[in-house]
């Protein structure tokens, strides 16, 4: 899909685009976002010690905000990394 930042409202997808360095008008593959966000959830849950039991519990409101901050940090650290895009 061709990225049009003015039409994207999903903050998780925006974090993905920033982390991968995808610019307005460039191509992004939705399935790469799916794999990326799943990996980020696993990484975040491990860092926070939330992987207890077979079925992960939903995030609390605070954990949801922390996850958003975690993604922002990822986007800042990895900016310009274009692996897979």
N, C-alpha and C positions, 0 to 999 in steps of 0.2 A: 504494500500500500504506500502511496505517496503521502508523506507527512504534511499536514496543514495545521500548524500550531494554533491558529485562530479558531479551529473547530474542535480541538481536543480538550476535554474537560476532566478526564480521569487523571488524578494526581499521580497514581501509580505508574500509568503509562508515560506520563511526562517525566517522572524520575528515571524510567528505563531509557527514554530517548536521551536525556542528559548524561546518564551513566555511559551510554554507548557513543555519545558524541554525534547523534543524528540531528541534522539541521532541517529547518523548514524546507520543503520541496524535495528532500531526499527520500529514499525508500527505507521502509521498516517492515520487518516480517512479523505479523502478529503471533505466530507460534514461537518465535524467539522470545517475545515478551512473556508468553505463558511459562516457558521453561525458566526464564530469568526470575520472574516473580515467585515461582514455586521454590526455587533455590534460595531466594532472599528470605522467604518465610521460614524455611528450614534453618538457615543460618541464624536468624534472629531468635527463633525458639531455642536453639542450642545455647546461644549467648545468654539468654535470660533464664535458662533452666526450665523451660515450659514444655519440654518433650517428656512428659511423664504419663505413661499409659499408651494404649493403642490408638485411642481417638483423641486428638488434640482438642483442648477446650478452646472456645472462642476467646479472642482477645478482650480484655477489659477496655474501657474507654482510654485509660492511661496507657495501656500497652499499644493500643491502636495509634495513639499520638507518638509514642516512642518508636513504633515501626516506621511511621512517616519520617521522623527525624533520622532514623537509621538509613532510610533510602536517600534522604538528602545528602547525608555524609558520603554515602556510596557514590552518588552522582558527582560530588565534588572531587573525591579521591580518584575516581576512574574516568573523569572527563577526558575525552579524546581517545579512549580505548575503543577501537572499532572492531574488535574480534567478533566475527560472526555476522557483521552487518554489511 
